[in-house]
Amino acid sequence: MTRYLLTLATTLVLGAASPAWAADPIKIGAILSATGPASFLGEPERNTLHMLQDQINEQGGLLGRPLEVIIYDDETEVNKAVSAANRLLSRDRVVAAIGATTSGNTLAVMPRFSSARIPLVSMAAAERIVKPINPWVFKTPQSDRHAVIKILEHAKSEELSNIAILTVSDGFGQAGREVLQELLPAYGMNLVADEIYGPRDTDMTPQLTKIRGLNPDAIIVWGTNPGPAVIARNRVQLGMQTPMYMSHGVASKRFIELAGEAAEGLILPAGRLAVADQLPEDHPQKALLLEYIQAYEARFNAEVSTFGGYAYDALMLIVEAVNRAGEATPQAIRDKLEQVSGFVGTGGIFEMSPEDHNGLDERAFVMVRITDGDWELLVE
Amino acid sequence: MDLGTFLQFLAAGLTVGSTYGLAALGFTIIFNTTGIINFAQGEFVMLGGLLAVVFMHWLDPGLPAAVVLAVLATTLVGLVMERLTIRPVQHTSVINLIIVTIGVSITIRGLMMLLWGKDTYVLPAFSGTTPIPLLGATIAPQSLWILGITLLVLAAMRYFFSQTIFGRAMLACSFEPKAARLMGISVERMVMASFMLSAFVGAVGGVILTPLTMTSYDVGVLLGLKGFAACILGGLGNPFGAAAGGLLLGVLEAFGAGLISSAYKDAIAFVVILAILLWRPSGLFGAPDTERV
């Protein structure tokens, strides 16, 4: 009897001390690469999810219930991503999930979520994630194809037709290379050189020397830091004047720091996050971007990156779907995710449909030039 | 291929090859005294570059002072490593000691990651970045620094090991520690000196390469691997051969990337190494292994 009373008292005390949540939390899972080689992507993603969870709960939660984001770090390893997926599905019983950070890990966990009938919103770029359409899988980053289209349209307007490409030998670079090989002829351009470098290579002068001998009108480089910074430096070192395009993979201030003066004049497609303050006042994304940047930098004392924006869009899309559905069941979230339209995110304005589980096109990118160590928005 | 292109490939190869060479030299120094292959050698190279960045950031003493501080600090790390991890277990087999060095390398890498993050960093070039034209090729001033300092270090090591009593005493320890001890050589001191010396050489490689190729906490893995390959190519235990092996490896990579295919440049370099080792198992400059029974 005493024990029973004690339990009752404890329950009452604890119940009074905790916030006045009337219901169970809504559980959303996340698998991301906060450590390991892709940590430069995963770390801002994790920070963003923590920040959004707190913001949403301070504002009264989701459907009057608290939001709980359960985050697992896959250490950029595919096996750990799969076991995290199993844990989210069987133990945590989440209603929707975000992840993974990298394309390879996303492709590995996708089948588990679709067979468990739980919607998954990926933060990885590969087109294969949403093509062909898997009814349960969505993704937030713009596709490489859109970045390539943006670059080629710019090159066309500059009347550059003989193009050399230099791509990194990892998944990101080779996906970009395939799209470049496919789209260059479609734009009436010639692929005059198709060179590759390793992600950890420290000197690309041999490849650039070879390219210089073929005298192209422009060079397109596809990679993430630090390789492209080495290439930008090598280009200056070789005294080359050929215009150089970079991919959206280096659209962070870090790249400008690494390449130093060699970054001047390089042109690349970037999400609007990088140039939020230069956007016209009436642009629908401007207010949201400035608010996200301000909140992130105030809380983490670190510079915001496009990659955190992928997590922002993933979680907010799920939140939007839950609000539209008025219930937090996997089936309802999936159905509403597919109907999202005109949703303003950090990456662009999402227009989902049963045929398009990304919802973005090349308009999600703007072309920027690096001028005086900063991004300069190019007028279209 | 015109002369300019040829020179460009050669310059690229020699520049990168120099660091492989310095890493290989570090392997040789420790191997020559102890018979240990120190897998933390790549970490010394990383520490040289990254610590220079750290000192530039924290103390802002100017580039030359930061470089000197980084090299000295890394040398100190070599000393501490020997004291804390090698000496306490010095009487076990060499293979155990090699595994200890792998542990040390993982620890150093992890510590630098925790202390300094996973970003890539760069140092300013020693004397500007205006390229120097040479017979149709263009060479970065930093490349000349790298080549010059590598040759200097190499000459100094050669002199040290063949002409000075201290260097010869170190060599004696590797051949027969017991006999060396009987001759009045303090084997412990020599082992400690060899770790400091190889940390020094590695750090020098790291600081001169960083302005050109940048650095991060994990660059040591690949540099250590390439340095080890260079060592095997040149002949394990021969300092001159190790450095030559490094230069050769760098040049093979550059010409492989430039002439054949950049996708297979590492493969091309390693196929050539395999071929050479089939033909000369003891390396290009190594003496054939003879064991007296």
Interface residues (C-beta under 8 A of the other chain):
Chain A: S39 F40 S169 E195 I196 Y197 G198 R200 T202 D203 T205 P206 Q207 T209 K210 G213 N225 P226 A229 V230 R233 V236 Q237 L238 G239 R254 E257 L258 G260 E261 A262
Chain B: T5 Q8 F9 A11 A12 G13 T15 V16 K118 D119 T120 Y121 V122 T129 P131 P133 T138 A140 L209 L212 T213 M214 S216 V219 L222 E253 A254 F255 A257 G258 S261 S262 A263 K265 D266
